[in-house]
Amino acid sequence: MNSRVNKQVEVRELGLIEYQAAWDEQERLFADIVNQKLLNRSRSSDEQQLTSNYLLFCEHPHVYTLGTSGHEDNLLVDEARLAHEFGASFFKIRRGGDITYHGPGQLVGYPILDLDNFFTDIHRYMRLLEESIILTLADYGLNAGRIDGLTGVWLDYDGGANPRKICAMGVKASRWVTMHGFALNVNTDLSYFGHIVPCGITDKAVTSLATELGRPVPLDEVASRVSDHLAELFEMNLVTRVSTRTLLA
């Protein structure tokens, strides 16, 4: 294993991008990191190359994604109707979690990290992702937290009468390299959650930052706050943001 670590994380803002294009970009970056790790195994310590880390921010057109542990029954509308009536697509993907929705006004974050550069503990990784969102929501005066046994970030979470999910999470990791991530409802049209059982949970609601504050919030402002909290929690050094909208359109 490479004895040196790279704490630099390149932040890329992809803008509004089709889910498949973002997935392909994740897969490409993920494969590059894994391949570098495999090459390093066959090299001496002096010849080994540092592995890269990325943090992708984007929005997606209307899309539903189902994780490997999910159930298709939690999609309440057939795919043909989703496409023709609601303009939404559907993907089965290799991540944890059940079914969720992505759409305009939602901040989606995909950390593609080599955890050997930080720590090799998936449980800690998930909790710090959640913590970055909890701290971001606190910046807007919202008291958010976790519910035992449920991934993600919630409001009215501590035995309250109306627990509601504001951020869904689902990740994949292989050889300590991560992909997929979180989806924070900022200015999201929540009616689209009515076509699924969100994350397979039948007895709790969903909400958004705009709903809770009574006003829309700029996504780039929220992304900046999330990335700052991630940088502090993971002791990252964020590299100048690179816009790849034209590359991935």
C-alpha positions in Angstrom: 0.0 0.0 0.0 1.1 3.5 -0.8 2.5 5.0 2.5 1.7 8.5 1.3 -1.8 10.0 1.2 -3.5 12.7 -0.8 -5.9 14.9 1.1 -6.7 17.1 -2.0 -10.2 16.8 -3.3 -11.1 18.3 -6.7 -14.6 19.7 -6.6 -16.5 19.6 -9.9 -19.8 21.3 -10.5 -21.6 19.5 -13.2 -24.8 21.5 -13.3 -28.0 19.9 -14.5 -26.9 16.7 -16.1 -28.6 13.5 -17.2 -28.4 10.7 -14.6 -26.6 8.3 -17.1 -24.0 10.9 -17.9 -23.2 11.5 -14.3 -23.1 7.7 -13.6 -20.7 7.2 -16.5 -18.4 10.0 -15.1 -18.5 8.5 -11.6 -17.6 5.1 -13.1 -14.7 6.5 -15.0 -13.2 8.4 -12.0 -13.8 5.4 -9.8 -12.1 3.0 -12.2 -9.1 5.4 -12.6 -8.6 5.5 -8.8 -8.9 1.7 -8.4 -6.6 1.0 -11.3 -4.0 3.4 -9.8 -4.2 1.5 -6.5 -3.7 -1.8 -8.3 -0.7 -0.4 -10.2 0.8 0.8 -6.9 0.7 -2.7 -5.5 3.3 -3.8 -8.1 5.6 -0.8 -7.5 8.1 0.1 -4.9 7.2 2.8 -2.5 9.3 5.4 -4.4 7.4 4.6 -7.7 3.9 4.6 -6.3 1.6 7.5 -7.4 -0.9 9.3 -5.2 -4.5 8.5 -5.9 -7.0 11.2 -6.7 -10.2 12.3 -4.9 -13.2 14.0 -6.4 -16.5 15.6 -5.1 -19.1 16.0 -7.8 -22.1 18.3 -7.3 -25.0 18.3 -9.7 -28.8 18.3 -10.3 -30.6 15.7 -12.4 -33.7 15.8 -14.6 -36.5 13.8 -13.0 -35.3 10.3 -12.3 -35.9 7.4 -9.9 -33.1 5.1 -8.8 -33.3 1.7 -7.0 -30.5 0.4 -5.0 -29.4 -3.3 -4.8 -31.2 -3.9 -1.5 -34.4 -2.2 -2.7 -37.8 -3.5 -3.9 -39.4 -2.6 -7.2 -42.8 -2.6 -5.5 -41.8 0.7 -3.9 -42.1 2.2 -7.4 -45.8 3.0 -7.5 -46.1 4.0 -11.2 -44.9 1.8 -14.1 -41.9 3.0 -16.1 -44.0 3.8 -19.3 -46.2 6.1 -17.3 -43.2 7.7 -15.5 -41.7 8.6 -18.9 -44.8 9.8 -20.7 -46.8 11.4 -18.0 -44.1 12.7 -15.6 -41.0 12.9 -17.8 -39.0 10.7 -15.5 -36.6 7.8 -16.0 -35.8 4.8 -13.9 -32.5 3.1 -13.1 -31.4 0.1 -11.1 -28.0 0.9 -9.7 -25.2 -0.6 -7.6 -25.5 1.3 -4.3 -27.0 0.7 -0.9 -30.5 1.8 0.0 -33.9 1.4 -1.6 -35.7 3.7 -4.1 -35.3 7.4 -4.2 -36.0 10.4 -6.5 -33.7 13.0 -8.0 -34.8 16.1 -9.8 -34.3 19.8 -10.5 -33.8 21.8 -7.3 -32.1 18.9 -5.5 -28.4 19.1 -4.6 -26.8 15.7 -5.4 -23.3 15.1 -4.2 -21.1 12.2 -5.4 -17.8 11.9 -3.4 -15.4 9.7 -5.3 -12.8 9.2 -2.6 -10.0 6.8 -1.9 -10.6 6.3 1.8 -7.0 5.1 2.1 -6.3 8.8 1.9 -8.5 9.5 4.9 -9.7 6.5 7.0 -10.8 3.0 6.2 -14.2 2.8 8.0 -17.4 2.8 6.0 -19.6 3.4 9.0 -17.6 6.5 9.9 -17.7 7.6 6.3 -21.5 7.5 6.3 -21.9 9.2 9.6 -19.6 12.1 8.4 -21.5 12.5 5.2 -24.7 12.8 7.4 -22.9 15.2 9.7 -21.9 17.5 6.8 -25.6 17.8 5.9 -26.7 18.3 9.6 -24.2 21.1 9.9 -25.3 22.7 6.7 -28.9 22.7 7.8 -27.9 24.2 11.1 -26.4 27.1 9.1 -30.0 27.8 8.0 -31.3 27.5 11.5 -32.7 24.0 11.1 -32.2 21.3 13.8 -31.6 18.1 11.8 -30.3 14.7 12.9 -30.4 10.9 12.5 -33.0 8.3 13.3 -31.7 5.0 14.6 -31.7 2.3 12.0 -32.5 4.7 9.1 -29.8 6.2 6.8 -30.0 9.9 5.9 -30.8 13.2 7.6 -34.1 14.0 9.2 -36.1 16.9 10.8 -38.2 16.3 13.9 -36.0 13.3 14.3 -35.8 12.9 18.0 -39.2 11.3 18.8 -41.1 14.2 17.2 -44.6 13.9 15.9 -43.7 14.6 12.2 -40.3 13.1 11.3 -39.5 14.0 7.7 -36.5 13.2 5.5 -34.6 16.0 3.9 -31.5 14.1 2.6 -31.2 10.6 1.3 -27.9 8.7 1.1 -26.7 5.6 -0.6 -23.1 4.6 -1.4 -21.0 2.0 -3.0 -17.4 1.2 -2.0 -14.8 -1.2 -3.4 -11.1 -1.4 -2.5 -11.9 1.6 -0.2 -13.0 3.8 -3.1 -16.4 5.3 -2.8 -19.1 6.4 -5.3 -22.7 7.5 -5.3 -23.5 9.7 -2.2 -26.3 12.0 -1.0 -29.3 13.9 -2.4 -30.4 17.0 -0.4 -33.8 18.4 -1.1 -33.2 22.1 -1.5 -35.9 23.5 -3.9 -37.2 20.1 -4.9 -40.7 19.5 -6.2 -41.8 17.1 -3.5 -44.8 15.9 -5.4 -42.5 13.5 -7.3 -42.0 11.6 -4.1 -45.7 10.6 -4.3 -44.9 8.1 -7.1 -42.6 6.0 -4.8 -42.3 4.7 -1.3 -39.2 6.9 -0.5 -36.4 4.7 0.6 -39.0 1.9 1.3 -40.3 3.8 4.4 -44.0 4.0 4.6 -44.7 6.0 7.7 -42.5 9.1 7.4 -42.7 12.2 5.2 -40.1 14.1 3.0 -39.3 17.8 3.0 -37.0 20.3 1.5 -34.9 23.3 2.6 -37.2 25.7 0.7 -40.3 24.1 2.3 -38.9 24.5 5.8 -37.7 28.1 5.3 -40.6 29.3 3.1 -38.2 30.5 0.4 -36.0 29.1 -2.3 -32.3 28.8 -1.6 -29.5 29.0 -4.3 -28.1 25.5 -4.9 -24.5 26.8 -5.4 -24.7 28.5 -1.9 -25.8 25.2 -0.3 -23.1 23.3 -2.2 -20.5 25.7 -0.9 -21.6 25.2 2.7 -21.7 21.4 2.3 -18.2 21.2 0.7 -16.8 23.5 3.5 -18.2 21.1 6.2 -17.0 18.0 4.3 -13.5 19.6 4.1 -13.4 20.2 7.9 -14.8 16.8 8.8 -12.6 14.8 6.5 -9.6 17.2 6.8 -9.7 17.7 3.0 -7.9 20.3 1.0 -10.4 21.4 -1.6 -9.0 22.1 -5.0 -10.3 24.9 -7.2 -13.7 24.0 -8.6 -13.7 22.9 -12.1 -16.9 23.3 -14.3 -17.4 20.3 -16.6 -20.9 21.3 -17.8 -19.7 21.5 -21.4 -17.7 18.3 -21.2 -20.7 16.2 -20.0 -23.6 17.9 -21.7 
